[in-house]
């Protein structure tokens, strides 16, 4: 059980960044302003969290035309998808263990 606390790195497992990862996993591609509104963050705070996820290769950003303007959108990389699926599997494992604490499945 010692690996429970070190299974995911600090970049991934920080509350705000985990929220970003969750939104991107669920919605696939999300605009900066949508993330900002949904997470109730300032531009600077969101940018800092996104940059850490980009530097860790969990998230990629791109620019898309919307109407007459351009917006920045973010999505999970293959690494980000894999890490998030591993996180979900970890949570599922913890749920199973909590329902069967003796280990007799």
N, C-alpha and C positions, 0 to 999 in steps of 0.2 A: 504494500500500500504506500510505501515511501515515494513511489513514482507519481502519485496523484498530484502532488504539488509542483512537480517539475515536468510534467508531461507536455505542457504547452509553454512556449516562450513568453516573456513579459510583453513583447510587442503584440502578440495575438491576444493574450489573456487580460489585457487592461480593459476596464469596463466600457469606456467610450468606443475603443477600437473594436471590441467584441460586438458592440451594438452596430457599428458600421458594417462589420463582416456579416452580421445577421441580416441586415437590410439588403445588402448586396447579394447574399446567397438566395434570399427569398425573391427579390425583384429583378435579379440578374444585372441590370444596368440602371444607375440612379444618378441624376444630375446633382451637382454641388449644392444648388439652392434648395433642392428637395431634402437632401441629407441635413443641411443646416436647419431647416424648418422642423423636420421630424425629430432631430436630436436636441433642438433648442440650444445651438452652439453659435458662437461668434465666428466670423470668417476666419480669423487667425487661429482660433482653437481647432476648428474643423480641419483647416489646411495642415496644421501641425500633425494631427492624428493621421490624416490621409497620407502625408508624406512619409511617416514612419511605416505605414502599411505598404506603401509603394517601395520604399527602400528594402523592406523584407521580402519583396516579390509576392506579396499576398494580393495586391490590388494594382490594377492598371488604369490609367486615365487616357481619355481621348476627347477630341472636340467634335461636336456635331452641329450641323446647321439646324436651326429651329426658326421657322418663319423667316424673318429678315436678319436674325442674329445668330450668334454662335454660343453654345453652352458647353461647359466641361462636364463630362459624365465619367463615372467610375464603375468598374466591374471587377469581379474576382479573377485572378489569374488561375491557371491550372493548379499551381501550388496552393493558392488561397482556397480553391474548391476542395482540394485534398485535405488540407488542414481542418477546414470546417466540417467535412464529413467525419474525420477522425474525432473531432470534438463532439459531434452528435453521437457517435458510437460510444465514446467515453461516457456521456450522460446516460445513454441507454443502459450501459453496463452498471452504472451507479444505481439506477432505478431498480434493475434486477437484483442487485446485491442488497438494496434496502428492503426489498420485499422478501428476501430469503437470506437473512443475516447469518444463518448457520452454514450456508454454502451447499446445502443439499438441494440441487435443482431437480 
